[in-house]
Amino acid sequence: MAEQRASENTVLTEDPNEVTTCPLRPVAAVNDAEPFLREADAAMNFGGIRSSTVMDVGCGTGNSSYALAAIFPNINHVIGVDIEEWCLAIARQNCPPKSGNCDIFQFIKGNIETGEGLFQFRGIRHIISIHCFSCLKRQKKAFEMVHTLLCPGGGAAFLFAVQMDYYNLLGDLLDHPKWGQYMKDKEDIIPESHEKQYDENYYRKLLTEIGFEIHTCKTEETFSSYPNAGNLQKWVLASLPFRQSLPSSLLSRVPRRATNVAQEACSRK
Ligand SMILES: C[S@@+](CC[C@H](N)C(=O)[O-])C[C@H]1O[C@@H](n2cnc3c(N)ncnc32)[C@H](O)[C@@H]1O
């Protein structure tokens, strides 16, 4: 198992065109999927087995499921699971040519916190999850569900951000009196792992208590680059979970706050 701690470097200025190498990492980035999957495979060996089936929990629009099959051509069945039907609809239409046989993919609606839609797969041998667990409010329940679904001797690998400077920005906005009235509860937006600064020791203990035997459990610091501050600001605006409910007068202040939080993050490095 591996978790990921995301954070950032470098300095941004108010000039939206200034070139920079840094900040705030996209939640759905899959560019770290390949090294993670290779490391997971070294422990679980799903890629080397002919006819293996792998479940991808929180598959989103299918990027992680397709990446999995492209990296390990021996896999002959990928079950992508997501709670959002709209993501699954895109995933079903998205099969890229490099993934080989599109018939091996099955995209299923399911909830890893409650098990809804998933009990039919009880006894599965391999489960992976890429950047989904950071979105979960009830992580412990979800880990327990993965344990329930696995067959004896089966394995799971999880990659997710435990802390992100992006969440500092959201927390900063949520704490502001003018913003609070337009937003949902903070706990719905900021993951517990970020708020409580969980590290690998927390997850090692939690997973051992659930009944997992830990192969690897580690946090790593990673950095993302944006071509310029304007690009970063656009990403932050697009990904704000409550943007529809904010009046434009408040929304227009987000880019500057995003830049400031990024600068604070960079100056800590
Ligand atoms: C950041 S996306 C990651 C998508 C994909 N794994 C990737 O790497 O591109 C996280 C996904 O987890 C899904 N998700 C959130 N809560 C879930 C739950 N309880 N059960 C299943 N999927 C969930 C979201 O709908 C979202 O599509």
The ligand as an SDF file (V2000), in Angstrom:
LIG
                    3D

 27 29  0  0  0  0  0  0  0  0999 V2000
  -10.1040   12.1140   -8.1770 C   0  0  0  0  0  0  0  0  0  0  0  0
  -11.1080   10.9280   -8.9300 S   0  0  0  0  0  0  0  0  0  0  0  0
   -9.9250    9.7210   -9.4330 C   0  0  0  0  0  0  0  0  0  0  0  0
  -10.3180    9.0200  -10.6940 C   0  0  0  0  0  0  0  0  0  0  0  0
   -9.3280    8.0110  -11.2530 C   0  0  0  0  0  0  0  0  0  0  0  0
   -8.9880    6.9680  -10.3110 N   0  0  0  0  0  0  0  0  0  0  0  0
   -8.0750    8.6880  -11.7620 C   0  0  0  0  0  0  0  0  0  0  0  0
   -7.0000    8.4560  -11.1810 O   0  0  0  0  0  0  0  0  0  0  0  0
   -8.1610    9.4280  -12.7450 O   0  0  0  0  0  0  0  0  0  0  0  0
  -11.8850   10.1680   -7.5170 C   0  0  0  0  0  0  0  0  0  0  0  0
  -13.1060    9.3640   -7.8900 C   0  0  0  0  0  0  0  0  0  0  0  0
  -13.5830    8.6900   -6.7250 O   0  0  0  0  0  0  0  0  0  0  0  0
  -14.9870    8.6110   -6.8330 C   0  0  0  0  0  0  0  0  0  0  0  0
  -15.5930    8.3380   -5.5210 N   0  0  0  0  0  0  0  0  0  0  0  0
  -15.7740    9.2160   -4.5040 C   0  0  0  0  0  0  0  0  0  0  0  0
  -16.4030    8.6040   -3.4720 N   0  0  0  0  0  0  0  0  0  0  0  0
  -16.6160    7.3160   -3.8540 C   0  0  0  0  0  0  0  0  0  0  0  0
  -17.2210    6.1990   -3.2150 C   0  0  0  0  0  0  0  0  0  0  0  0
  -17.7380    6.2970   -1.9830 N   0  0  0  0  0  0  0  0  0  0  0  0
  -17.2680    5.0260   -3.8870 N   0  0  0  0  0  0  0  0  0  0  0  0
  -16.7570    4.9290   -5.1460 C   0  0  0  0  0  0  0  0  0  0  0  0
  -16.1780    5.9680   -5.7980 N   0  0  0  0  0  0  0  0  0  0  0  0
  -16.1010    7.1450   -5.1680 C   0  0  0  0  0  0  0  0  0  0  0  0
  -15.3670    9.9690   -7.3950 C   0  0  0  0  0  0  0  0  0  0  0  0
  -16.6560    9.9610   -7.9840 O   0  0  0  0  0  0  0  0  0  0  0  0
  -14.2440   10.2270   -8.4030 C   0  0  0  0  0  0  0  0  0  0  0  0
  -14.6140    9.8360   -9.7000 O   0  0  0  0  0  0  0  0  0  0  0  0
  1  2  1  0
  2  3  1  0
  2 10  1  0
  3  4  1  0
  4  5  1  0
  5  6  1  0
  5  7  1  0
  7  8  2  0
  7  9  1  0
 10 11  1  0
 11 12  1  0
 11 26  1  0
 12 13  1  0
 13 14  1  0
 13 24  1  0
 14 15  1  0
 14 23  1  0
 15 16  2  0
 16 17  1  0
 17 18  1  0
 17 23  2  0
 18 19  1  0
 18 20  2  0
 20 21  1  0
 21 22  2  0
 22 23  1  0
 24 25  1  0
 24 26  1  0
 26 27  1  0
M  CHG  2   2   1   9  -1
M  END
$$$$
